């Protein structure tokens, strides 16, 4: 999977995001052709190279060649729908503007159809938003993640007057997003930048496990007073591993009828357990017993613990969180002499591997009255022929 990570150490804006995409390889001519599909009048697009703290970066400046026309959400969505852009680009850009409109409407206490975007409805912001979506699409980014966002302070002048930083719409957009305070009285996260990253990023946190292909830098339009580079770093690569946090629940049982394990296992799996195991062990006083272990996402932990305590003789549980590494996998179908059979395609570091699905193979073996291993071999042979 091709993924991208926005490293927002100095914040994010629409022009910084677009510039970082260009710096990472987005074709300028392709971008211009795509933006011209919007019927919003003539515009100027200046793309230049600059340096910030010795780091080469790209800057983008968009200018209108006619009087600015401020638009509301309905007019912007109409422009998108009338364009000849790809449906996927139209849909994602529409979501960005809808989220921004909802934030503005809540901040101003007005219905969403009464909101006029002022700066956001200007031609440069429309092109920034559409350009970013075009860039992610053109570069084949399948998943976008982001770092936590810096939270500055101070005030900014805008069409509504003097507003505190971050701007109220930014605060609304960043609800549920991890942020951290920085001692800078300058705007670091703009409404357009906040709308883009919160609408398009699937998660916020540290850099995901990936093999880096390219890094692009998009420069902001002002100099930060603490002398740090005003850049957005965009890291693009391929996801190689998937690490996630899981909860491990364990208990020792020495007086439980293990005949109930099959029922308990099915129940726990239906309630969200990722794996359930029962291991024989020798306990205190030489008594034989079992260790019950359940792996789950932390969000399912409480219900699973209650089920274990209700369905077994356990009077206590141990639980902890651990990191789990999984390989990317997908369900596929393989042609066999008995029809299509479900299998699992796993992306390993050495390349993709197909694993037959036990339940699907068992059904065929039972209905055709043939050995299970014969079905397994047919699935693997069908995979080799397909390749």
C-alpha positions as CSV (number, residue, x, y, z in Angstrom):
1,X,0.0,0.0,0.0
2,X,1.3,3.4,-1.0
3,X,1.0,5.8,2.0
4,X,1.9,9.4,2.8
5,X,2.6,11.1,6.1
6,X,2.3,14.8,6.7
7,X,4.9,15.9,9.2
8,X,3.4,19.1,10.5
9,X,6.3,20.3,12.7
10,X,5.5,24.0,11.7
11,X,1.8,23.5,11.0
12,X,-0.1,23.1,7.8
13,X,-1.8,25.3,5.2
14,X,-3.4,24.6,1.8
15,X,-0.5,26.1,-0.2
16,X,2.1,24.3,1.9
17,X,0.4,20.9,1.4
18,X,0.1,21.5,-2.4
19,X,3.7,22.7,-2.6
20,X,4.9,19.6,-0.7
21,X,3.1,17.4,-3.2
22,X,4.8,19.2,-6.1
23,X,8.2,18.8,-4.3
24,X,7.5,15.1,-3.9
25,X,6.9,14.6,-7.6
26,X,3.5,15.8,-8.6
27,X,3.7,16.8,-12.2
28,X,3.2,20.6,-12.6
29,X,1.6,20.3,-16.1
30,X,-0.8,17.6,-14.9
31,X,-1.8,19.9,-12.0
32,X,-2.4,22.8,-14.3
33,X,-4.5,20.7,-16.6
34,X,-6.6,19.4,-13.8
35,X,-7.2,22.8,-12.2
36,X,-8.3,24.2,-15.5
37,X,-11.2,21.8,-15.4
38,X,-12.8,24.1,-12.8
39,X,-14.9,26.9,-14.4
40,X,-13.8,29.6,-12.0
41,X,-12.2,32.1,-14.3
42,X,-8.6,32.8,-15.1
43,X,-5.9,32.4,-12.5
44,X,-2.2,32.5,-12.0
45,X,-0.2,29.6,-10.6
46,X,3.4,30.4,-9.6
47,X,5.6,27.5,-8.5
48,X,9.1,28.3,-7.3
49,X,11.9,26.8,-5.4
50,X,13.1,28.3,-2.2
51,X,15.3,27.4,0.8
52,X,14.4,27.5,4.5
53,X,17.2,26.8,7.1
54,X,19.2,25.4,4.2
55,X,16.4,22.9,3.2
56,X,15.3,23.1,-0.4
57,X,11.5,23.5,-0.7
58,X,8.8,24.4,-3.1
59,X,6.4,27.3,-2.8
60,X,3.0,27.8,-4.5
61,X,1.3,31.1,-5.0
62,X,-2.1,31.3,-6.7
63,X,-3.5,34.6,-7.8
64,X,-6.9,35.6,-9.4
65,X,-6.8,37.5,-12.7
66,X,-10.2,39.0,-12.0
67,X,-12.1,40.4,-9.1
68,X,-12.5,37.9,-6.3
69,X,-15.9,36.3,-6.0
70,X,-16.7,34.9,-2.5
71,X,-18.8,31.8,-2.6
72,X,-20.9,29.7,-0.3
73,X,-20.9,25.9,0.0
74,X,-23.6,25.3,-2.6
75,X,-21.8,27.3,-5.2
76,X,-18.5,25.6,-4.6
77,X,-20.1,22.1,-4.8
78,X,-21.8,23.2,-8.0
79,X,-18.5,24.1,-9.5
80,X,-17.1,20.7,-8.6
81,X,-20.0,18.8,-10.0
82,X,-19.9,20.7,-13.2
83,X,-16.2,20.1,-13.7
84,X,-14.7,17.2,-15.7
85,X,-12.6,16.1,-12.8
86,X,-12.6,12.4,-11.8
87,X,-15.5,11.4,-9.5
88,X,-13.1,10.4,-6.8
89,X,-11.5,13.8,-6.8
90,X,-14.9,15.6,-6.8
91,X,-16.1,13.5,-3.9
92,X,-13.0,14.0,-1.7
93,X,-12.8,17.8,-2.4
94,X,-16.5,18.1,-1.6
95,X,-16.0,16.4,1.8
96,X,-13.2,18.9,2.6
97,X,-15.5,21.9,1.8
98,X,-18.5,20.4,3.6
99,X,-16.4,19.8,6.8
100,X,-15.1,23.4,6.6
101,X,-18.6,24.8,6.1
102,X,-19.9,22.8,9.1
103,X,-17.1,24.1,11.3
104,X,-17.8,27.7,10.2
105,X,-21.5,27.3,10.7
106,X,-21.1,26.0,14.3
107,X,-18.6,28.8,15.1
108,X,-20.9,31.6,13.8
109,X,-24.1,30.0,15.0
110,X,-25.7,30.0,11.5
111,X,-27.2,27.4,9.2
112,X,-24.7,25.8,6.9
113,X,-26.4,27.3,3.8
114,X,-26.0,30.8,5.2
115,X,-22.2,30.6,5.5
116,X,-20.1,32.6,3.1
117,X,-16.5,31.5,3.2
118,X,-14.9,34.9,2.5
119,X,-11.2,33.9,2.3
120,X,-12.1,30.2,2.0
121,X,-14.4,30.8,-0.9
122,X,-11.7,32.7,-2.8
123,X,-10.1,31.2,-5.8
124,X,-6.8,30.5,-4.2
125,X,-8.3,28.3,-1.5
126,X,-10.5,26.4,-3.9
127,X,-7.5,25.6,-6.1
128,X,-5.4,24.7,-3.0
129,X,-8.1,22.1,-1.9
130,X,-8.7,20.7,-5.3
131,X,-5.0,20.7,-6.1
132,X,-4.1,18.7,-3.0
133,X,-6.8,16.1,-3.7
134,X,-5.6,15.9,-7.3
135,X,-2.0,15.5,-6.1
136,X,-2.8,12.6,-3.7
137,X,-4.8,10.9,-6.5
138,X,-2.1,11.4,-9.1
139,X,0.7,10.1,-6.9
140,X,-1.4,7.0,-6.0
141,X,-1.6,7.7,-2.3
142,X,-3.9,5.0,-0.8
143,X,-3.7,6.1,2.8
144,X,-2.8,9.4,4.4
145,X,-1.7,9.8,8.0
146,X,-0.5,12.8,9.9
147,X,1.6,13.9,12.9
148,X,-0.1,15.7,15.8
149,X,-0.6,19.4,15.1
150,X,1.1,22.4,16.8
151,X,-1.2,24.8,18.7
152,X,0.1,28.4,18.7
153,X,-1.4,31.5,20.2
154,X,-1.9,35.2,19.4
155,X,-4.3,36.9,17.0
156,X,-5.0,37.0,13.2
157,X,-6.7,39.6,11.1
158,X,-9.4,38.2,8.7
159,X,-12.7,39.1,7.1
160,X,-14.5,38.6,10.4
161,X,-12.1,41.0,12.3
162,X,-9.4,40.2,14.8
163,X,-9.6,36.5,15.9
164,X,-7.6,34.5,18.4
165,X,-5.3,31.8,17.2
166,X,-5.9,29.1,16.4
167,X,-8.8,30.5,14.5
168,X,-12.2,29.3,15.9
169,X,-12.9,27.2,12.8
170,X,-9.6,25.5,13.2
171,X,-10.4,24.7,16.8
172,X,-13.7,23.1,15.7
173,X,-12.0,21.1,12.9
174,X,-9.3,19.8,15.3
175,X,-11.9,18.3,17.7
176,X,-10.6,14.8,18.5
177,X,-7.2,15.4,16.8
178,X,-4.0,15.3,19.0
179,X,-2.3,18.7,19.3
180,X,0.5,20.2,21.3
181,X,1.2,23.7,22.5
182,X,4.1,25.8,21.1
183,X,5.2,29.2,22.2
184,X,4.6,31.0,18.9
185,X,2.2,33.9,18.4
186,X,1.7,33.2,14.7
187,X,-0.8,31.2,12.7
188,X,0.5,27.7,12.2
189,X,-2.6,25.8,11.2
190,X,-4.9,27.6,8.8
191,X,-8.6,26.7,8.3
192,X,-7.8,25.3,4.9
193,X,-4.9,23.2,6.2
194,X,-7.0,21.9,9.1
195,X,-9.9,21.0,6.8
196,X,-7.6,19.1,4.4
197,X,-5.7,17.1,6.9
198,X,-8.7,16.2,9.1
199,X,-10.8,15.3,6.1
200,X,-8.2,13.3,4.3
201,X,-6.0,11.7,7.0
202,X,-7.1,8.4,8.4
203,X,-5.1,8.7,11.6
204,X,-2.8,11.0,13.6
205,X,0.3,9.9,15.4
206,X,3.9,8.8,14.8
207,X,5.3,7.9,11.4
208,X,3.8,4.5,10.4
209,X,6.1,1.6,9.5
210,X,7.0,2.2,5.9
211,X,9.7,2.1,3.2
212,X,10.3,5.7,2.2
213,X,10.2,6.5,-1.5
214,X,10.4,10.3,-1.5
215,X,10.2,13.3,0.8
216,X,8.8,16.6,-0.3
217,X,8.9,20.0,1.5
218,X,6.3,22.7,1.1
219,X,7.2,26.2,2.3
220,X,4.9,28.6,4.1
221,X,4.6,32.3,3.2
222,X,6.0,33.8,6.4
223,X,9.1,33.5,8.6
224,X,8.6,32.0,12.1
225,X,9.9,34.2,14.9
226,X,11.7,31.3,16.6
227,X,13.8,30.8,13.4
228,X,12.6,27.2,12.8
229,X,11.9,26.3,9.1
230,X,8.3,27.1,8.1
231,X,7.9,23.9,6.2
232,X,5.5,21.0,5.8
233,X,7.3,17.7,5.3
234,X,5.5,15.1,3.2
235,X,6.9,11.6,3.4
236,X,5.7,9.1,0.8
237,X,6.4,5.4,0.7
238,X,5.0,1.9,1.0
239,X,3.6,0.4,4.1
240,X,5.8,-2.6,5.0
241,X,4.3,-3.6,8.3
242,X,1.2,-2.9,10.3
243,X,1.8,-2.4,14.0
244,X,-1.1,-1.9,16.4
245,X,-1.9,-2.0,20.1
246,X,-3.8,-5.0,21.5
247,X,-4.9,-6.1,24.9
248,X,-3.8,-9.5,26.4
249,X,-6.2,-11.0,28.9
250,X,-5.1,-14.1,30.8
251,X,-6.2,-16.3,33.7
252,X,-5.2,-19.7,35.2
253,X,-8.0,-22.3,35.6
254,X,-7.6,-25.5,37.7
255,X,-11.2,-26.3,38.5
256,X,-13.0,-25.5,35.2
257,X,-14.6,-28.1,33.0
258,X,-12.8,-27.5,29.7
259,X,-15.6,-29.1,27.7
260,X,-17.0,-25.6,27.7
261,X,-14.0,-24.1,25.8
262,X,-15.5,-24.5,22.4
263,X,-18.6,-22.6,23.4
264,X,-16.6,-20.0,25.2
265,X,-14.2,-19.6,22.3
266,X,-17.1,-19.0,19.8
267,X,-18.7,-16.5,22.2
268,X,-15.5,-14.5,22.7
269,X,-14.8,-14.4,19.0
270,X,-18.3,-13.1,18.3
271,X,-17.7,-10.4,20.9
272,X,-14.6,-9.1,19.2
273,X,-11.7,-11.3,20.3
274,X,-8.9,-11.5,17.8
275,X,-7.6,-14.9,19.1
276,X,-8.4,-17.3,22.0
277,X,-6.2,-20.1,23.2
278,X,-6.2,-22.6,26.0
279,X,-2.8,-24.1,27.1
280,X,-2.3,-27.0,29.5
281,X,-0.1,-26.3,32.5
282,X,0.9,-27.7,35.8
283,X,-0.2,-25.4,38.7
284,X,0.4,-25.2,42.4
285,X,0.1,-28.3,44.5
286,X,0.8,-30.4,41.4
287,X,-2.7,-29.8,40.0
288,X,-3.2,-29.8,36.2
289,X,-4.8,-26.7,34.8
290,X,-5.1,-24.5,31.8
291,X,-4.1,-21.0,30.9
292,X,-6.8,-19.1,29.0
293,X,-5.4,-16.3,26.9
294,X,-7.5,-13.8,24.8
295,X,-6.1,-11.2,22.4
296,X,-8.4,-8.2,21.5
297,X,-8.4,-4.6,20.7
298,X,-8.6,-2.5,23.9
299,X,-12.0,-1.2,23.0
300,X,-13.4,-4.8,23.3
301,X,-11.6,-5.6,26.5
302,X,-14.3,-4.8,29.1
303,X,-17.0,-7.0,27.6
304,X,-14.6,-9.9,27.0
305,X,-13.4,-9.8,30.6
306,X,-17.0,-9.9,31.9
307,X,-17.7,-12.9,29.6
308,X,-14.7,-14.8,30.9
309,X,-15.7,-14.2,34.5
310,X,-19.3,-15.2,33.8
311,X,-18.5,-18.3,31.8
312,X,-15.5,-19.8,33.7
313,X,-14.6,-20.4,37.3
314,X,-12.0,-17.6,37.2
315,X,-12.1,-15.2,40.1
316,X,-9.5,-12.8,38.7
317,X,-7.8,-11.8,35.4
318,X,-4.5,-10.3,34.4
319,X,-4.4,-7.9,31.4
320,X,-1.9,-5.7,29.6
321,X,-1.4,-4.0,26.3
322,X,1.2,-5.0,23.8
323,X,2.2,-4.0,20.3
324,X,1.2,-6.5,17.6
325,X,2.7,-6.6,14.1
326,X,0.6,-8.0,11.3
327,X,1.2,-8.3,7.6
328,X,-1.2,-6.8,5.0
329,X,-3.7,-9.4,3.8
330,X,-6.8,-9.6,1.6
331,X,-9.4,-12.2,0.7
332,X,-9.1,-13.6,-2.8
333,X,-10.8,-16.4,-4.8
334,X,-9.0,-19.2,-6.6
335,X,-10.4,-21.4,-9.4
336,X,-10.3,-25.1,-8.6
337,X,-12.0,-28.2,-10.2
338,X,-14.8,-27.7,-7.7
339,X,-15.3,-24.0,-8.4
340,X,-14.1,-20.9,-6.7
341,X,-12.6,-21.2,-3.3
342,X,-11.8,-18.4,-0.8
343,X,-8.2,-18.0,0.2
344,X,-6.0,-15.4,1.9
345,X,-3.4,-13.4,0.1
346,X,-0.7,-12.2,2.6
347,X,2.0,-9.6,1.6
348,X,5.2,-10.9,3.2
349,X,8.6,-9.2,3.0
350,X,9.6,-11.9,0.4
351,X,6.5,-11.3,-1.7
352,X,2.8,-12.3,-1.7
353,X,1.8,-15.8,-0.4
354,X,-1.6,-17.5,-0.8
355,X,-3.0,-19.5,2.2
356,X,-6.1,-21.7,1.6
357,X,-9.0,-20.9,4.0
358,X,-9.7,-23.9,6.1
359,X,-13.5,-23.6,6.4
360,X,-13.9,-23.1,2.6
361,X,-11.7,-26.1,1.9
362,X,-13.4,-28.2,4.5
363,X,-16.9,-27.6,2.9
364,X,-15.6,-28.8,-0.5
365,X,-13.9,-31.8,1.0
366,X,-17.1,-32.8,2.8
367,X,-19.4,-32.2,-0.2
368,X,-17.1,-33.9,-2.7
369,X,-16.0,-36.7,-0.4
370,X,-12.3,-36.1,-1.0
371,X,-9.3,-35.6,1.3
372,X,-8.9,-32.1,2.6
373,X,-5.3,-32.0,1.5
374,X,-6.4,-32.6,-2.1
375,X,-8.4,-29.4,-1.9
376,X,-5.4,-27.5,-0.4
377,X,-3.2,-28.7,-3.2
378,X,-5.7,-27.6,-5.8
379,X,-5.9,-24.1,-4.3
380,X,-2.2,-23.8,-4.3
381,X,-1.9,-25.1,-7.9
382,X,-4.6,-22.7,-9.0
383,X,-2.6,-19.9,-7.5
384,X,0.5,-20.9,-9.4
385,X,-1.3,-21.2,-12.7
386,X,-2.9,-17.7,-12.2
387,X,0.5,-16.2,-11.6
